[in-house]
Structures are given as structure tokens and as C-alpha cells.
């Protein structure tokens, strides 16, 4: 019994609690479960003191149990710990207590999950270990395979309770004795190779378990489960599916936890080998490894890399680190050289499809073992209704890692091309959401690695493997349902772009022999009529509908298993794209707060919410015009109105597909930041009619100005670029940049109006155009954009040009837009200036102090000859008027509405 007591103490129980639990529950895992659900909290130590109560300190941070913990490790509380997140965190899995309380209260309105910690603002620090795995040769294999180490088994788990369950199961199945349950006294010693051998494929691992899990006692010749030691009858009947499996492997939660843990570890390794192969440093190349930086919210890979003998290699690529801070610009906006080398593209595509097929098959095979009370064949097992706690731990760590990487994909086109993998991923999410014990993880934040620090490596004794410890800091990030919602938004946008798609009617009349011959003769000679493209449209349409339907199915399951209040609170935190810009009409104004930091946070949150919206861009029909005389084709408040009207009711499949893909990207990828943002408004019935607003970037003479553009996706989009017209011209009087003419012409190589890399059909996007305008035209020294002036940086002419631009920006892009905001930008423009009012006032003071006093020249000051004079150039008056409007906005006063 002392051995079991020691195990429970290592898990975090007191000695008194361990002894009391083992008296009632002989099994260590069952005793641990009862301890950690609070059943023995009333048990005190022999001295009468309750464990961890004497001093008001935060409890020790959960520490990963290592396979070689030294006796001199400090087991007491961490006095240097400054935060108490553990005290505030309520585990999602403890929902049973909430449900019992609600049932007893007879109050149907009570939310049993009101105390659940949904916030992503969590931070956990744990110590994890690396050790070199043992290699064994198993029967039926021609080469040795590694055994999963305890460090691998537990890696990536920052939750203290889950660490305990993982540790207990690993110990039980790697070295514990299994007694014959029939009372004959026989015992069989378990070995690590029984359950923890990393076979080359998951089916091989399953076939191995089928051969060892049902054990026949050598003494009494009766059968029992080698995993849990239970004497229940183990059937060899096969469960139908992609991988036929003996019923015996569904016998107990113990087997379930081991199979899912090993299967997901194999899946994770395969995913990392495929996804990170090109980015991974070469083995043994320390210099390349030290230079490698992995950006993005990447959870930690759980599989071990090749071990090295160096003790000081802190920058190992083993743990990808999230790089915090300012988001880098998204490129130059150029699509690349028109003579782009396309060789190898088909091979790469085929290779990706093969990898996706392999991962999909693995997911399908492993999904069989997810607890489910809705199996297709109607068969159920005890482990379906009472899953192992280890199962949830593995799903939250290993499956969440793979799924989060796939769900963070911002390209709906790429996802559609890889639909075989994504369809299986959606099946997993639906299966998890349908089980009451697992469904809550759909809303739980995913804990991802944000920093890694190597602890001094433990010197291994002769003949033993070296162990290296690392301090890992985990932070909360978006959960599975939240990540899925970002894809749902893209799918809904694509569906809107495909609304006008007309599917070809099937031929019903029998073709004559002559018609058949004509069809055969014309094969390969006719022009592209869009039929093939329609098939591609249909593929994207089906994929998008599946995504939307999966989200709805998950929400229905969550309502059934967790309740409507749970789902309503979950939905309140999901990203949203309003159906129309009027959705914010009744919303309370965004509060900027008292500090610039609070204003920045409020601005970015607001901008993310409103950056992309659908709205009505049609010109209202005059009330006194009889219905019979009204034009059935609407007019638009739009520079390209005539072009849009000409394409009314047209059906161009290739164009529809391109627009659908474009909208999917734009909904979630428009850049927004305090320093500069891009906003779009798309007509709710004509998604090819688009208006854009770009705020001038910081450090440029355009900073905080609002620059408006009309965009039309023409009949040949995206075989040819969109049509773009610049609208902020002060009535055609101001030329703000060598690339922005007073008549609205936009000079950009992507649009074919400027020299340089041009538009590439099927590859270039509207997003590239918008970012190119933002970063290349609205630049810090616009004088240099003129050919022949590129080497004149910092010259008096360049400085005078920028000063002239600042005066035009204040008069038109700031003051003019604020006094009379064009439709549909009134709310965006006024909120932009209100949230940034303090910052803009400071900016205006600096601009006024730096002004050279010259008169404003509308053509961009090309022929500036006059010097500063005693007469005012009107800049100070414009600044004063703008400040007055900004002060009114800060005070909450309404600005006068412009005449309609």
C-alpha cells in the first residue's frame, strides 16, 4: 500500500488523504479521481492541520511530474509566484456539481456554468522534460521502434489535475502488475513496450493491442483485460468502420485513454513532419537552429526531436515560440514576376494531397475510439458513457494542437482544395460536441506555448539517458469553436459571392447520333464556356455549406448537452461579421477611456468588428415616381455605376468563383491597427460593388486621414485586375501623391497603371491592391514616388511636398470628411476621429509647428516657387476648426448633419 500512497502524494494529495482514499478505493486511479473531485478535502493530516491552509499564499504551480525527480526538489509553495490564477480557475470538467445544484434549486433560469472560466487571460508555468526514448524490437517488425517516455506522454499539459491522471495511467500501464481477477493468485508484469511502443502506423499499434489486451491466465485459463484487470467477457467481434477493431479494445476507459494518447501522438508527429518539414532546421546544424524563429500562435509539438549532447542549446527549435508585438506588414502588394517559374507546382500539389489523405485516414481511424453514444451501428460500450479523464486530457492537448493549426488557415481556397482533410476534421468536432463529458472543450481556451527556458540539464549516470528540463509558459488562446467561427465567416462570405451561380440543367432529351458526333468532333476545340469552372464553383459551394452546417450541428449538440445559456455565452465571445452596417445603429458608442493605451485597445477592438460589412449602396428611388416608370435595374452610389448596371443578372461562373474566394479572405484578413486600418463596405445584393476606406499610416503626411476608394470587380475578374477610383480629391482639385491623380486615377503596377510587376490571373487579389495603396502609395516621403525623384529623399523639395500634402490631408481627408462624411462611412469616420481625438490633436500641433507657411498647391507642389509670406495659407484655420470638432466628439456632442 505504501507504493500507492507514494504515487498519490506525488500527484498532489496529502498522506492522510491518500490513505483514506485507498481504504475506500483499492484502485489508484479511482482513488486519485475521488481525491481531486474534492471527496476527501475534509481529511486532515495527523497534526490536525488541513493541507495548504496555514499560510495565505497561492498554491504551488502545477509541476509536470518528471521520471527522474531528485529528492532535493522543493515541494513547497513557490514564494516568488506573483499571480493566483489557479485560485480563480474552475475546471470545465467539474460540471456535474453545478448540474446537481441546479436540479435541486428548481430554478430553470440558473446557469450551471456561470462560474466557469471562459477567459483566455490565463497563464500557466510548468516544467517539462526531454529524455531520449528507449528503442525495442517487437515481434513482427524488422526494426526497432521507440517507446514513449513519460515526458512525451505528459508534455503540453499545464493543468495540474490532468497531469495527475496522465502520470497515474502511464505508471499503471508501463510497470504495474496485473493480477488475475478470478482469484487464482496469478500476476502478469506489464512492460512499457506493451502499451507505449510507437509503431510506424496506427493500425499496426491497434493490431498489437488486439493481440495482448485480452489475456488468458496461465494458471486458471480464464480471460481478462490486461489493461484494467477486469474479468468481463472480452468479445472478438469486429466493430465495422474504416479500421475494423475487436470489441475487446473498447472494454474499459483505461484502454481508451492509452489508445487515444498513442494515436494522437502518432497523428501529431505525422502532422509536424508534413507541415514543418520545409521550415525545420537540419539535424545537427546548430547555427541554423539558433537563427530560426517561428511566428504565430503555435502550440507545442509533443514529440521529441533528435537529442544532442550540447547542454547550452537554449534556442532549440523543439518549442515554437509565439512572437508577440507589432504585426509585420503583409508585403509589398506586388503579385510577383509575370514570368514566375511554375515548375514543380503540380508535384507539390500532388504531394500535399497525399499528405492530407494520410492525415485524414489517421484521423478517421483514431476517431473510432472517441467516446460516442451515437455510433452509426448502434453499438455502445461502457467506455462510451464513462470516458477516462485521460481521454479529455489528450484531446485538449494533442488534438487541439493539430486542429488549431488547421483551423487557423486564413485561406478558404486552400481549405477547399484540402477538403478531404478538413471534412474529417469537421467530423471530429461534431463527434466531440455530441458527448456530454467532452463537449465543454469546444468552448475552452487552448493553452499555447509563449516562451521556453531551458533549465540546467541533469547529468545522467553511466548507462542512463540524459534528461533536460524546460520551463514552459502557456497562455490561453481561442478555443475550437471560436477558431471554427472564423472559417464560418469566410464560408458565409463565399456563399454570398456564389448566390448568383446558376447550376447547369441536366440534359433530359436523348441526343441524336449526328449531335453526338458533332459533340465528339468539337471536343477540345470550343471556347471555355464556364462548365468546368461551374464544377469548381459547386465544389466550393458544397464545402462552404458543410462548414456552416457543422457549426450549426455543434451548437445544437452543445444546447442538448450543456444548455442554451452555455451556448449563448459562448456565442457572445465569437467573432462576428454584421449582416449590414446598420447593425451598430443602436449600439452604445465605443468608450476611448482615459489613457492612450485604453483608446488603442478600444480602437482595435472596434475596428476589428466593423472593418468588413455589407450595406445598401443603391440610390433610393424617388417617392413620386410611379412603380411602372421605375428602372428595374438599380443605380448605385458608385463611380462605376454604369459598369455595374451592365452586369446586372449576369452569370459568369469563373468570375463568381473568384469573387467568392476574394470575399472569404477579405472578411477576416483586412489589416486593422491603431496606426493604420483598411475598411470595406460591400453592397448586400451586388458583391462586386465595393467601397474602401484606408486610414493614413503613422509616420507619413497622410497619418489619420481617411482616404476613400470605389472598387468594381469587372466581368473578367480575376483574369484582369479590379477597377479602382480614388474619391478623396476635394472635388478633383487635390493630387495627394504622384500615384493618386486629382481625377481619381490610381497608379499601381498591380492595376496595370504603373510600371512594375503586374496582375497575375488567378493569383493576385484585391487585398494585395489595398495593402499596396496603404503601404506603397500612402508612404512616408511621397515625393520619391515620382519617377526620377527616387534619390531625392530628405531634400528641401521633398520636405516641401510632404508639407503641402499635410495641408491637403487636414483640409480634405480629415476636416472635409468629418464635416460631411460620404455615405456609407459616417459612423466609421466619426468613431475613428473620436477614439483618436487626443492623439490627433497632438499630431496637429506638431504638423502646424512644422509647416513651412507656403500656400497649398493642388497639383502636389510640382511647381512650388513661392516662399512663406505674411499672409496665412489657411492651415492654422483648418487645424483650429478640426480641433474644435474633435473636442465636440470627445464631449459626446453631435456634429451637424451634412445636407442630404
MARPA-305400 format. One record per residue (C-alpha): x, z, y; residue in one letter. Coordinates in pm, whole numbers, plus 32768, in hexadecimal, padded with zeros to 4 digits. Layout:
BEGIN
XZYA
...
! end
This chain:
BEGIN
800080008000X
8123804280EBX
81777ECE80EAX
80147E77815EX
801D7F8A8265X
81647EFF82EAX
80CB7DA28303X
7FA17E2383CAX
80827EE984B2X
814F7DB184F2X
800B7D01854DX
7FCB7E07865AX
7EFD7F1885AFX
7F56808985B4X
7FC081348472X
7E7E81FD846EX
7DA980C984A0X
7E67800E8390X
7E378124828FX
7CC5814E82E1X
7C817FDA82CDX
7D377FB48181X
7C6A80D080EBX
7B2C800B812DX
7BB57EAB80FEX
7CBD7E707FF9X
7D0F7D138078X
7E0A7D128197X
7D677BEF824CX
7C0D7C8A823AX
7C9B7DD482B6X
7D497D2183D6X
7C097C6F8435X
7B477DB58443X
7C5A7E5B8512X
7C637D488612X
7AEA7D328634X
7AF17E9D86AAX
7A637F468573X
7B7F8047856EX
7BB6808086E1X
7B3D81E686B7X
7C58823985C6X
7D6B83068669X
7ED0834C8601X
7F318493855AX
7F8C852F86A8X
7E2B84F48726X
7E8183ED8829X
7DD6829C882AX
7ED181808816X
7F3080E08966X
7E5881CD8A33X
7F4E82D18AC0X
7FD781FE8BE0X
7F1381118CBDX
7FED7FE48C84X
7F927E888C16X
7FAD7E628A9EX
80DE7DA98A1BX
80CA7C338A25X
807B7B9A88D2X
81C77B54882DX
81F27A518722X
82557AFC85DEX
83A77A71857EX
84297A58841AX
85637B1C8470X
84FD7C218570X
860F7D20859FX
85BD7E918584X
86437ECE86E2X
853D7DF28788X
84797EA88896X
83177EDA8810X
82987F938941X
81DD7F0F8A6BX
82917E228B52X
82C57EF08C8BX
83267DBD8D4DX
81DE7D0E8D08X
812F7CD78E4FX
7FE67C3C8DE7X
7ECF7CC28D13X
7E2E7B868C98X
7E037C158B3DX
7D217D288BC1X
7C3B7C298C5EX
7C347B268B4BX
7B117B318A56X
7B437A64891DX
7A44795488E5X
7A3479A78776X
79967AFC87B4X
78437A678801X
77907B1C86E4X
77897C6387A5X
76F27BB488D1X
75E27B1487FEX
75867C5F875AX
75667D0688ADX
74897BF0892DX
73AA7BFE87FCX
737E7D73882DX
73307D52899EX
71FE7C71896EX
726A7BBD8AABX
727C7A478A67X
73137A058BBCX
744E7ACD8B77X
758279F48B48X
76427A768A19X
777C79C98A9BX
77707A4A8BFEX
78B27B0D8BC9X
797379F58B24X
7AAE798C8BDBX
7A7E781C8C30X
7B8578098D40X
7CBF773B8D0BX
7D7F78348DE2X
7E2978D68CBAX
7F9A79098C7FX
8030798C8B3DX
819D79C98AE5X
820B79D6897AX
834B79BC88B5X
835878AA87AFX
8464785C86B5X
851C772F862EX
85BC773984DBX
863A763283F0X
854475FA82D3X
85A176188164X
859B74D88098X
850B74D07F37X
84E273C87E2AX
838273C77D9DX
830E73267C5DX
829771C37C8FX
836E71897DC5X
84BB70D37DCFX
853E718C7EFFX
853D72E87F8BX
8431734C8082X
8442745D818DX
838375A28173X
82C2760B82A5X
836C77378342X
82AE785C83CEX
831D77F7852BX
8287769D84FCX
8147772D846AX
810E780F8597X
819E773A86ACX
80C276E887D5X
7FDC781687B0X
7FD778F988E4X
7EAE79C8886AX
7F097B1C87DBX
7DE77B3286E5X
7E1F79D6865EX
7F927A1D8630X
7F337B3D854DX
7E537A678471X
7F577952845DX
80677A4883FFX
7F927AEF82F5X
7F2E79AB824AX
80927927824DX
81137A6481ABX
7FFA7A6980ACX
802D79048033X
81A778F38045X
82167A2F7F93X
80EE7B037F29X
808B7B497DC1X
7F447AC07D3CX
7EA57BA87C3DX
7DBA7B257B35X
7C607B977BA6X
7BE37BBB7A40X
7C957D067A0BX
7D967C97790CX
7EB27D1579E8X
7F697BC97A04X
80067B677B52X
80937A207BD3X
81967A1D7CE8X
814A79297E01X
8266785A7E8FX
828277B37FE2X
828B765D7F3BX
812F76977EAAX
807376757FF3X
817376288101X
822874F08089X
821973D9818CX
81CD72B080ACX
8207714E812EX
808F71148140X
7F5A71EE8155X
7EB9715F8015X
7FF571BE7F54X
7FD473217FD8X
7E67732D7F6EX
7EB472AC7E0FX
7FC173B77DF6X
7EC774C87E52X
7DCB74407D57X
7ED074787C4AX
7F2775E07CA9X
7DF8767C7D59X
7D1E76A67C22X
7DFE77877B4CX
7DCA77DF79E0X
7E47793A7988X
7F557931787DX
7ED97A7C77F1X
7D5B7A6077EAX
7D3C78E37812X
7C3779067923X
7C38783B7A63X
7C5778C57BC4X
7CB878537D21X
7E2E786C7D57X
7DFD78837ED2X
7D0779A37EF1X
7D0E7A2E7D8DX
7B947A187D63X
7AFC79E57C0DX
79E978F67C76X
79B877C07BA4X
7A8D76A37C30X
79EA75517BFEX
7AB674157BD6X
799673407C57X
7A0272527D6AX
798172567ECDX
794070EA7F30X
79E7706C8068X
7B1A6FBA80EDX
7BED70A7801AX
7B44711A7ED8X
7B8F728D7EB6X
7B44738C7DA7X
7A3874897E03X
7B3C75907DA7X
7BF275587EF1X
7ABD75C67FB2X
7AA777097EF0X
7B1877FF7FFBX
7B747825816CX
7CDA78718100X
7D0977128075X
7C51768581A1X
7D4177288297X
7E7476B381D5X
7DFA754C81ABX
7D93751D8315X
7ED575BC838FX
7FB274DD82BCX
7EDE73A682F3X
7ED873CD846BX
804E740F846CX
808572C683B5X
7F98721784A6X
804C72A985D0X
819F723E854EX
812170DE850CX
808770CD8667X
81C87140870DX
829C70528641X
81BE6F3186AFX
81706F928818X
82C1701E8883X
83AA6F4187BBX
84116E6888E0X
843D6F9289CBX
84ED707C88DAX
866670A98907X
874A703787F5X
87B0714186FFX
88FB71D9875DX
8905714088B9X
8912727B8989X
894071CB8AD3X
880770FA8AA9X
8744722B8A40X
87AD72EC8B72X
873C71D28C56X
85E971B28BB9X
84BE72308C7CX
8360721F8BF1X
824C721A8CF4X
80DD72638CC9X
801273788C2CX
80AB735D8AD1X
8067747689DBX
818974D588FBX
81D5741287C3X
81CE74FD869AX
82C5745085B5X
843474A385C1X
853B73AC8636X
868A737F8593X
874F74C685AEX
889A74C08666X
89BC75AC8666X
89CF75D687DEX
894D7724885BX
893376CE89CAX
8860759589C0X
874576148A99X
86BE74BF8AF7X
865B7458899CX
854973548997X
8495742E8897X
83A174BD8992X
831A73C38A91X
82F874718BE1X
81E674358CDAX
827F73CC8E24X
81BC74758F39X
81B5740690A2X
816B72D2916DX
80E871AC90A8X
81CF708190C2X
81526F41915DX
80BB6E519065X
81AB6D32909AX
81D36C1A9192X
808B6B719148X
81336A3490CFX
80C369B28F7FX
821C69378F24X
82C967EA8F04X
81E066C98EB5X
82E3665A8DB5X
82C0679E8CF9X
835367948B9CX
823067B28AABX
830067968970X
82CC68B1887FX
817969108910X
80B968A487DBX
81AB695B86F7X
81886A9787C7X
800D6A7987C0X
800A6A508647X
80F76B76861FX
80146C4F86F7X
7EE46BEC862BX
7F996C4884EAX
7FF56D9D8579X
7E916DD785F0X
7E096D76849AX
7EF46E6F83F4X
7E926F8884E2X
7D236F3584BBX
7D3D6F4A8341X
7DF07098835BX
7CE4711F8444X
7BD470A4835AX
7C777147822AX
7CB4729382D9X
7B5572998370X
7AC972CB8211X
7B4C7431821BX
7AB67493836CX
79A37594832CX
785874DE833FX
76F4753C82EDX
768973D1831CX
774B73188211X
76C671BB81CAX
769971F98055X
75DE7340808CX
76E2740E7FD0X
774C7555806FX
785A76538021X
788777C08079X
79AB77628159X
78C176808222X
77F177A98290X
790A78AA82B3X
7A4377F28329X
7B9378998331X
7C09791F8484X
7D4378538444X
7C6E7718844CX
7C0D774C85B6X
7D7577A3860EX
7DF4765C857AX
7CE5758C8620X
7D2A76298772X
7EA175F48757X
7EE874BE868EX
7DAC73EE86AAX
7D887440881BX
7EEA73C28852X
7EA5726D87B7X
7D45724B8843X
7DAC72AE89A4X
7EBF71A789A8X
7DC8709A893DX
7CB371118A27X
7D9D71118B53X
7DBB6F988B32X
7D4D6F098C83X
7D1F6DA68C01X
7BCD6D5C8B67X
7C516C048B09X
7D696C9C8A3CX
7C766D8C8996X
7B8C6C6D8940X
7CAC6BA788A9X
7CFF6CDD87DAX
7B946D238781X
7BE06D5D8610X
7C9E6E988674X
7BB46F068789X
7A7B6EE086B2X
7B136FD485BAX
7B7570C186D3X
7A0B70C1874BX
799C711385E7X
7A7E724585ECX
79F172C08735X
788C729886B8X
78DC734A8570X
797D74708623X
785E748F871BX
775D74A78602X
77F275E4856AX
7790772A860DX
78E177CF85CBX
79AA76AA8654X
78CF761A8766X
794877058875X
7AA076688873X
7A0575338914X
79ED75FC8A56X
7B2A76CA8A30X
7C5776768B08X
7D7775D98A49X
7EB676A38A73X
7FDC75BF8AC2X
814E75FC8AEFX
81C376178C57X
8322769F8C27X
841B76E98B14X
854877CE8B1CX
863677FA89FBX
8685795B8993X
87DF79A18907X
87EA791687A5X
88077A0B8687X
894579DD85C2X
88ED7993845DX
89947A468340X
8A6479798253X
8989789A8182X
885878C78264X
87C077E08364X
87FA781984D6X
86C97885859CX
869078358709X
858578DD87DCX
84DE78508913X
840778F28A1AX
82DC78108A4DX
81E678278B6EX
808E77988B2DX
7F88774E8C35X
7E1E76E78C15X
7DB5757C8C41X
7C7774B38C13X
7BBE74EB8ACBX
7B4E73D689D9X
79F273A88A6FX
7A8073968BCFX
7B8372958B66X
7A7471CC8AB9X
79A471CB8BF8X
7AB4710D8CB1X
7A966FFB8BAAX
791B700B8BBDX
79336FC68D33X
7A0A6E948CEEX
791C6E1F8BDEX
77EC6E438CC0X
789B6D7D8DD0X
78F26C6A8CD8X
778B6C638C5AX
77166C358DBFX
78046B108DE3X
77776A798CA4X
760A6AA88D00X
75E2693A8D5EX
767968C18C19X
759267D98B5AX
75CB67CA89E7X
75B866748948X
7472662C8894X
74A365E48720X
7451648486B6X
7310647685F2X
72DC62FF85C8X
738E625084ADX
74996162852CX
748F5FFA84C0X
75B35F638404X
76105E988539X
760C5FD18611X
76EA60838516X
77DF5F62851AX
77E15F5E8697X
782560D0869AX
794260A685A6X
79D45F82866AX
79CB604387AFX
7A786173871EX
7BA361CD87F1X
7B5660C588FCX
7A4A616789CFX
7A8462428AFDX
7A7263BC8AEBX
78FF64098B0DX
792A657E8AF3X
78A565A3898FX
79E566428911X
79F267208A42X
788C678E89FDX
7903681888B0X
7A0C68DE8969X
790169568A5BX
782B69C48936X
794F6A8288A1X
79886B4089E5X
78136B7A8A0DX
77F56C1288AFX
79276CEC88E7X
78A86D718A33X
77516DBA89A4X
77F26E788886X
78B76F4F897AX
77806FA48A46X
76B26FE6890DX
77C070C8887DX
77C0719D89B9X
764671BC89A3X
765872178833X
775E73238878X
768873B8898BX
755573BC88A7X
761E746D879BX
76A2756A8894X
754075B38907X
74DC75EE879CX
760676C98748X
765777748892X
752277578968X
74BB76948A9BX
7553778D8B91X
76A6775E8AEEX
768C75E38B15X
760C75FB8C7CX
773A76CD8CDDX
782075DC8C28X
778874B38CDFX
77B4755F8E2EX
792D754C8DF9X
793E73E28D83X
79BF72CB8E65X
78A772028EFEX
787170AF8F9EX
772F70B8906CX
763B6F9D9030X
761C6F5B91A5X
76C36FD392E1X
757E707E9342X
75B971809232X
76757258932EX
756E72479440X
74E473A29400X
762F7440939AX
76C7754F9472X
77EF74DC9549X
7942750D94A9X
79EC76439539X
7B51760895AEX
7BA6777B95B1X
7C8E782696A6X
7DDF77A29634X
7E76764B9605X
7EA2769A9493X
7D2F76DF946AX
7CDE75A2952CX
7DC374D7944BX
7D1E75639312X
7BC07523939CX
7C1D73C3940CX
7CAB735792BDX
7B8473EC9200X
7A8F733B92E7X
7B4D71F092DFX
7B5871F19164X
79E0721B915FX
798971049256X
7AA37009922AX
79C86F1C915DX
78516EF8918AX
773C6DFC9167X
76616DBE9296X
75696CC8932BX
76276BC693F7X
75006ADA942CX
746F6A8D9580X
73106B249598X
71F76A2A95B5X
71416A349703X
6FF66AEC96E6X
6F2E69E0979EX
6F9568C496B3X
6E82686D95B7X
6EE46893944DX
6EB167209408X
6FAB66C79518X
70B467C194AAX
71F167319417X
71FE678A92A5X
737B678C92B0X
73EB68BD9378X
74E668B79491X
760769AF9499X
76B66A7195ADX
77EB69BB9543X
78DF68BB95C8X
78BC67EA948BX
773F67F29491X
7715667B9463X
78026670933BX
774D67949298X
75F966F092C7X
767265AE9228X
76CB666C90E8X
757F672590D2X
74F6672B8F6DX
762A66758EEAX
76AD66BB8D8EX
782466898D6CX
788C674D8C34X
7A0167438C7CX
79C667C68DDCX
78D368D28D62X
79D669528C6CX
7AE7695D8D75X
7A056A188E6AX
79996B0F8D5CX
7B046B618D0CX
7B586B7A8E7EX
7A3F6C6E8EC8X
7AA26D478DA0X
7BFE6D738E32X
7B8E6DA08F9BX
7A986EB98F54X
7BA66FAF8EECX
7CEF6F228F6EX
7CC96EF390E5X
7DE36FBB9187X
7D6D70E49254X
7E4B71DD9307X
7E64729E944CX
7F6971A494C1X
7EA570659475X
7D756FFD93A9X
7CB26ECB933BX
7B336ECF9333X
7A4C6DC392A7X
78DB6D7592CDX
78416C7F91D8X
76E76BEB91FCX
76056C8790F8X
75706B38908FX
76956A4E90D5X
77D76AE79054X
789E69C190DDX
784A6A319242X
79436B3E92A3X
79B06BF693DDX
7AF86CB893F2X
7B796DC494DEX
7CEA6E1F94E0X
7D6B6F4495ABX
7EC06F0A9649X
7FE46FAD9591X
80AB70CF961EX
81EE707596D1X
81636F2A974FX
80C86EC2989DX
7F856E9797D6X
7F6F70039765X
7E0970829744X
7D6D6F4497CDX
7C4B6EB09707X
7C866D4296AFX
7B616C7E9622X
7B5F6B4C9541X
7A526A7094A7X
7AA169FA9346X
79F068EF927BX
7A3568A2910FX
79F8672C910FX
7980663E8FFEX
7ADC66178F67X
7B3A67878F63X
7C2C67EB8ED8X
7CC166988E8DX
7CF366989006X
7D1A67BE90F8X
7BFC686591B2X
7B9E68079315X
7C016919940BX
7BAB6931957DX
7C356A39966DX
7B1B6AC59745X
7BC46BC4982DX
7C2B6AD19940X
7B7D6B559A7BX
7A9C6A269A80X
7BB569369A28X
7C9C69B49B3EX
7D9F6A879A85X
7EAB6A199994X
7F266B5898F0X
80396AC0981CX
80EB697497E4X
8020696896A0X
7ED069C8973DX
7E5368C1982DX
7D5868FC9943X
7C6A68099898X
7C6E68E1975CX
7D616818968BX
7E2B68ED9597X
7F83685F9544X
7FEA68D293EBX
8099681492D6X
7F9D689491D7X
7E8C67E7929FX
7F5366A492BEX
7F7166CF9437X
80DD673D9442X
821C66DD9391X
828867A39263X
820A67F19104X
80A3677C90EEX
7F6767BF9030X
7F7F67A98EB4X
7E3767518E0AX
7DBF685B8D19X
7EC869548D89X
7EB569918EFFX
7DA46A798F7FX
7CEA6AD990B9X
7D866C31909DX
7EDD6B8E90C9X
7E616ADD91FFX
7DDC6C1E929AX
7F186CE29250X
7FEE6BC692D4X
7F336BD2941FX
7F526D4C9426X
80C56D5B93DAX
81596C0E944DX
808B6BAA957CX
802E6CFF960BX
81A06D599608X
82806E3796DAX
83226D1D97A3X
822D6BF797AFX
830E6B289895X
83E96AE29767X
82CD6A2F96B0X
82FA68FE978CX
83E467FB96EDX
853367FC979BX
850C695F981EX
85516A1496D8X
86A96A879752X
862B6B14989CX
85D86C709823X
85F76D799930X
862A6C7F9A4BX
85786CAA9B9DX
84936B889B47X
842E6C2999FEX
83F16D799AA6X
83206CD19BB6X
82586C179AAEX
82076D5D99F8X
81A56E079B41X
80BA6CE79B8BX
80226D059A2EX
7FE86E7B9A61X
7F236E369BA0X
7E4B6D349AEBX
7E196E1E99C4X
7D9C6F389AA5X
7CB46E539B6AX
7C1B6D969A42X
7C716E2498EAX
7C376F899960X
7B656FA89A9CX
7A9E6E689A6EX
7A486EB09902X
79ED701A994EX
79096FC29A72X
785A6EA699BCX
78A86EB89845X
78526D719797X
775B6D769678X
77836E03956DX
78AB6ED595DFX
78116FCF96D3X
782370FD95ECX
798070AA956AX
7A13706D96C5X
798071A69761X
79DD7286963CX
7B3D71F5963DX
7B6E724A97ACX
7AC1739C9796X
7B93741B9673X
7CD6739D9713X
7C7B73F2987CX
7D8874FA98B3X
7E9674219818X
7E2772ED98DBX
7E2673AB9A26X
7F90740E99E8X
7FDE72A69989X
7F3B72239ACAX
800B730D9BA1X
814872889B01X
80DB711E9B22X
808671549C92X
81D971F49CD2X
828870D19C22X
81C56FC09CD3X
82966ED19DA3X
81896EA09EAFX
816E6D299E7AX
80236C799E8AX
7F756C349D41X
7FAB6ACE9CD0X
7EA86A529BD9X
7F86694E9B34X
80796A539AB5X
81676A5F9BE4X
822569269B7BX
825868C69CE6X
82766A249D77X
83346A069EBEX
82986B079FA1X
832F6C5B9FD6X
82816DA59FFBX
81C86DB6A146X
812A6EC4A211X
7FD06E4FA1A8X
7F446EDBA064X
7F2F6E039F2FX
7DF56EC09EC7X
7E996F699D9DX
7E7C70C89E2CX
7D0A70929E74X
7CCB70179D11X
7D8771429C82X
7CC072359D5BX
7B72719A9CF5X
7BD4719E9B86X
7C3D730B9B9BX
7AEC735F9C34X
7A3772BC9B10X
7B19736D9A16X
7ACE74BD9AB7X
795974749A9FX
797F7422992FX
7A39756798F0X
7928762899A5X
7820758898CBX
778174C599E7X
76D9737999A1X
777372459A3EX
768371569AE6X
7607704A99FBX
766F6EE59A4FX
75586DF39AAAX
74C16D41997EX
! end
